[in-house]
Amino acid sequence: MRLWSLDFPRNDNKKTFMENTNDPWVLMRIFIGESDKAAHGKFNGKPLWEALLNDFRERGLAGCTVIRAIAGFGASAKARNILSEYLSSDLPIVMEVVDRESKIRAVMPDLEEMIGGGMVTLEKVDVMMYRPSTA
């Protein structure tokens, strides 16, 4: 089903917006802590969210947003919230990354190496528009 069509070229200047219906758009969410560091590779020791953001940009993924939460807990069941002075530098971080499923799955082996603890989810999404601002 073709909902929207634009002739805007992707980062690689070869694909257009709704080309390749056999490779659906996917949203990957990464749940980590603000104080987490990249465990391996060229970003070793850098803040994990920053390392992942830079890696995704270098790979030409369609988009990534880093969200700093005010509270949360994960697999360790350790509550993190903005009210605790001790934990205020380790608030939850959620990264949302959107691209074609093939490109998202291609980064998964590297995520396995870079992320020490956290959670990664994938879900198919309907992208209705993807273009740079004209301003």
C-alpha positions, 0 to 999 in steps of 0.5 A: 500500500503506497501512502505517500510519495516524495522524490527526495533523495536519501543520504546515499542519493540513490533511493527515494522516500517510498522506494523498496516496499519489501524493506519496511521502515522500522523504529528502534528504541534503545533504553540505556543510562545516561552514565553508560559508556561505549564498551568497545570500538572507536567510541570506547569510553565515550558516553554511550548515547553520544557514541551511538548517535555519532555511529548512526549518523556516520552510517547514514541512518535516516534519523535518531533522537536522544531523549533524557527521561526524568525517571525510570528503571530497567533490568537491574530494577534500580530506580533512577529519577531526577529527584535523587542527587546521587542518580541525577547524572544517571537518568534514563536515556531513550534513543529512537532511530528510524530507517529501513529494517535492513539498515537497522538490523545491520547495526545490531551486531555492533550494538551487542558489542557497544551496549553493556546493559539496557534494552533494544526494541524494534517495531514496524512504523508507517513513515508518512514524511521524511525530508529536510527542512527548507529553512 
